[in-house]
């Protein structure tokens, strides 16, 4: 009898133990990518991408089986100054048409702490794809108090070298290394 109870318990628990990752979609109103760079040693320039969409496959039982995929048009960049935006979109940098996109697709997740991980993925920028590592932190996972839905929040940082993506004009006077800070919220797909 004890064996039958144990076998039944294991059979019922097995689907939960091997559950597939759950899909979360980014909340475009609360997800931003901010980048900063040194301008000739005089100032720190910055810009932002916001309002983009993406998807996180979150496996709470095995976070290393999680993944993320995001893409957005490069023309959604905000710089705070129209002339700078136009220069960034010119042939000097992106030569951006309306359909030129930036994308990131994770290839692995390595846990570095209870709520921290290194997310390695392929960043496609300016038609070039290179591996990039995000240092990510899970801020919170739980019910959203206003939406009454399961919600997740993450922050991440990375350093991207402009010249790796054929965007190195004026380096080293304008820093080749660009600091990237990401903050996203995502809602569970039901």
Secondary structure, 3 states (H helix, E strand, C coil): CHHHHHHHHHHHHHHHHCCCCEEEEECHHHCEEEEEEEECCCEEEEEEEECCEEEEEECCCCHHHCEEEEEEEHHHCECCCHHHHHHHHCCCCCCCCCCCEEEEEEEEEEECCCCEEEEEEEEEECCEEEEEEEEEEEEEEEECCCCCCEEEEEEEEEEEEHHHHCCCCCCCCECCEEEEEEEEEEEECC
